[in-house]
Amino acid sequence: MARTSWWKSRPAGLAPIEQDRTERCHQADVSHAAALRRARAERAAREAGTAAAVPQTAPLGRTA
């Protein structure tokens, strides 16, 4: 499912520092949501007594 990127539709008046902060915040939210999905799938698999079949998503962002 394709999503519209809300951070790409922000007003042009934002300062570059604020744009960077917003982008980092969004990427952190995406990473956190992916980690929650993986953890929930792994826990459900453990409770069911099966191996977790969690599809790999895109690699998470790296920090400097």
C-alpha positions, 0 to 999 in steps of 0.5 A: 500500500502506497502512503502519502509522505506527510513530511514532503507536503510541509509548508515551504516556510520551515527552516532547514533545521526544522525540516531535518528535525521533522524528518528524523522524528518521522524516521524514528517513528517508522523504526519504532513501529517496525520494531513493535511489529517484529516484537509482537510477531515474535511473541505471538510465534513463541506463544504458539510454539512455532518459529517466527516468520517475520518478513524483513522490512527495509533496513533501519536508518543508521545514526552517525 
